[in-house]
């Protein structure tokens, strides 16, 4: 086998998209945005959700028209040539083994609400998580798609139940309106924090070949998942603003217990929110592991990276590439544990890499899509540039990666061209 077979549909894709974006931040980011912007966090989430829709639409259009395991790297290559496309692909590959383990470490914040782990036991648990991700991916993305669709429904159900039992009345809403005096700078800061909840749209494009009908299902799946995530974050932020919560821990846990007090669910906040938070965080890492493995397989197939990774198993999964990605994650987790390094700065740097990936993908759409989509594309580019400006010094890591990798990709291309040129051709005699 040398081709990936499509196995997932529209609704499973929407579930993958939603859980990828919800990730580790589903019950944490609303609390963080409220801490910096107060009631203005709600306005920040609303603007952010509306602003990200053009980006999601452009990614969906590109993936549905040009389904390929290389995702944004393929779009950029078609628009601007091999050097640009392969540079984008390699910086994505280089950021995943760092960002994904950091996401696993962040996910274990929810573990403290269930079973606090310390020392070597936490390391063992984190490595077990890597094995679970291997098990989920080794039989194909359709297994993960079904599980993550169910997880999305569970999160939506919990948020809906909290709204139903909150009993928000006119007095609460009037009090909220009187306290709402958002400042522009704090709203922008909240948007900067919240933006990272929407990182993951580009990862879905790597899975376009796993859709049975990417031309029909890819765009609706990405759009439905993105809008649903925005609504969930808005709802969680609104609930936290309406009820008193514990600012020292995970606020959604105390909000849950407050809202369901007197019912049979009282006291189960840590269990329900903790389990959903852990599962959602792992779902994000799961999709990134799968998408990175497919990109590695694609580059191996094209001769950019060693041919060793080109083999697929009987389920159509690039298992050697998957082992390499997850193995690297495990090594980073072990190294982080023993060196006591803080990965928060590396996460901020990796965000800069994603800004470049997003921006180049949007620019490629100018050439690859119909001119009637130009206003949509321009709005997406403005959004990406704005986020890049907000990141400031954190963009230096991404710029450094591009500065190193782009010349190497150009050298590889010219070296191969020169090699083919001087290769002796068969005699016509």
DAWOLIN-V110462 format. One record per pair of residues at least 24 apart in sequence whose ideal C-beta (glycine too) atoms are under 6 Angstrom apart, sorted by the first residue. I is the first residue (numbers start at 1). J is the second residue. D is the distance in Angstrom with one decimal. If there is no record, write none. Layout:
I;J;D
I;J;D
This chain:
1;312;4.4
4;209;4.6
4;316;5.1
5;316;4.7
6;210;5.7
6;211;5.1
6;212;4.3
7;140;5.9
7;142;4.0
8;142;5.1
8;145;4.4
8;210;5.6
8;211;5.7
9;212;5.9
10;217;4.0
10;220;5.5
10;221;5.3
12;145;3.7
12;149;5.2
13;217;5.9
13;221;3.1
14;221;4.6
14;224;4.2
14;225;4.7
15;148;4.8
15;149;2.9
15;152;4.5
16;145;5.3
16;148;5.3
16;287;6.0
17;204;5.5
17;221;5.7
17;222;5.5
17;225;2.6
18;152;4.4
18;225;4.2
18;228;5.1
18;229;5.5
19;148;4.3
19;151;5.3
19;152;5.5
19;280;5.7
19;283;3.8
20;200;3.9
20;284;5.3
20;287;4.4
21;198;5.7
21;200;4.9
21;229;4.3
22;229;5.8
22;280;4.8
23;281;5.8
23;284;3.5
24;103;5.4
24;106;4.4
24;107;5.2
24;281;3.9
25;197;4.9
26;280;5.0
27;252;4.0
27;273;5.6
27;277;5.0
29;194;5.9
29;197;5.4
30;236;4.3
30;237;4.1
30;240;5.6
31;251;4.2
32;193;5.4
33;190;4.0
33;193;5.4
33;194;5.5
34;240;5.8
36;186;5.9
36;189;5.0
36;190;5.7
37;186;4.0
37;187;5.6
37;190;3.9
39;179;5.7
39;180;4.4
39;241;5.8
40;182;2.9
40;186;5.3
40;187;4.5
41;190;4.7
41;237;5.3
42;237;5.3
43;182;5.2
43;187;5.4
44;187;4.7
44;190;3.5
44;191;4.5
45;194;5.8
45;233;5.2
45;234;5.0
45;237;5.5
48;191;4.9
48;194;5.1
49;230;3.0
51;383;5.2
52;198;4.8
54;376;4.9
54;379;4.4
54;380;4.6
55;380;4.5
56;201;5.5
56;222;5.3
56;223;5.7
56;226;4.1
57;376;5.9
58;362;5.8
58;365;5.0
58;377;5.8
58;380;5.2
59;201;5.1
59;205;5.8
60;218;5.8
60;219;3.5
60;222;4.0
60;223;5.8
61;369;5.8
62;365;5.9
63;205;4.2
63;208;4.4
63;218;4.6
64;214;5.6
64;215;5.2
64;218;4.1
64;219;4.8
67;208;3.6
67;209;5.3
67;214;4.0
69;206;5.9
69;209;5.5
69;294;4.0
69;298;4.1
70;295;5.6
70;298;4.4
71;205;3.8
71;206;3.9
72;202;5.2
72;357;5.3
72;361;4.2
75;361;5.4
75;364;4.4
76;360;5.0
76;364;4.9
79;364;3.5
79;367;4.3
79;368;5.6
82;413;5.5
83;409;4.8
83;410;4.8
83;413;5.9
86;304;5.7
86;409;4.7
87;405;5.1
87;406;4.6
87;409;5.2
88;357;5.8
88;360;5.6
89;295;5.8
90;405;5.1
91;353;5.4
91;401;4.7
95;350;4.5
95;353;4.6
96;288;5.6
96;292;4.3
97;328;4.1
97;329;5.6
97;332;5.7
98;346;5.3
99;350;4.4
100;285;4.8
100;288;5.3
100;329;5.4
101;329;5.0
101;332;4.4
101;333;4.7
102;343;4.0
102;347;5.0
103;284;5.9
103;285;5.2
104;129;5.8
104;285;5.8
107;278;5.6
107;281;3.1
110;274;4.6
110;277;3.7
110;278;4.8
113;253;6.0
113;270;4.3
113;274;4.2
114;274;4.5
123;337;4.8
126;333;5.1
127;330;5.8
130;326;5.4
130;329;5.8
130;330;4.9
133;286;5.4
133;289;5.5
134;326;5.4
136;286;5.7
137;290;5.3
137;322;5.5
139;315;5.1
140;315;4.4
140;317;5.6
141;210;4.8
141;290;5.5
144;286;5.5
148;283;5.0
151;279;5.4
155;276;5.6
159;232;5.8
159;235;5.1
162;239;5.8
162;259;5.3
165;259;5.4
165;260;5.9
166;259;5.4
168;242;6.0
172;242;5.9
192;390;5.0
195;387;5.8
199;354;5.3
202;357;5.7
203;287;5.4
203;288;5.4
203;291;4.3
206;291;3.5
206;294;5.0
206;295;5.6
207;291;5.9
289;325;5.5
289;326;5.9
292;325;4.9
293;318;5.2
293;321;4.2
293;322;4.1
293;325;5.1
296;321;3.9
297;321;4.6
348;394;4.5
349;394;5.7
349;397;3.4
352;391;5.4
352;394;5.0
352;395;4.3
352;397;5.7
352;398;3.7
353;398;4.4
355;384;5.9
355;387;5.5
355;388;4.7
356;398;5.1
358;384;4.9
359;384;4.1
